[in-house]
């Protein structure tokens, strides 16, 4: 199991990062990214804390863990600066908190994250075809998630990706007990969103490629 989107109590999750890793290990995870909600107020404190834990656990657990960031509720005109900031602070995989239906995300946020070259646009809501096409060209993956509320548009995201060639990945957006699924449950979520078995295999292959590649630096 590969999960590119999780939270600990360093933002709004319920577990210490160390416990989160252990619980995901018991769920059969091989790769895990801890992506706290990050803005200009906490990037330089939270990300180094997660990075320090990841270094300490290297080789001590079967789960490979990387420090990430989910840039959240940053005004679109400041998103490029925020992406540069979090990468400099040590985030190896950067998510953009997309235009979910269940939060007051500023219009234009999806486009700004794609233009800034994040790795994954999380829960992108009713993403436009134009933005999905740009994501395909820029190599920004779109997220399928089981997270309540955010999952309402999984089917739309799948159709947008299929129509434009944008890559899909899975992210639990887990915050607490019962929210870090097994691979079997994640596959059921993807199947329910309308993906075929071959597309589900690609979903996790795409996530593995993002996890394993060298971190991006600056804007693309």
Buried (B, 14 or more C-beta within 10 A) or exposed (E): BBBBBBBBBBBEBBBEBBEBBBBBBEBEBBBBBBBBBBBEEBBBEBBBBBBEBBEEBEEEBEBBBBBBBBBBEBEBEBBBEBBBBBBEBBBBBBBBBBBBEBBEBBEBBBBBBBBBBBBBBBBBBBBBEEBBBBBBEBBBBBBBBBBEEBBBBBBBBBBBBBEBEBBBBBBBBBBBEEBBBEBEBBBBBBEEBBBEEEBBEBBBEBBBEBBEEEBBEEEE
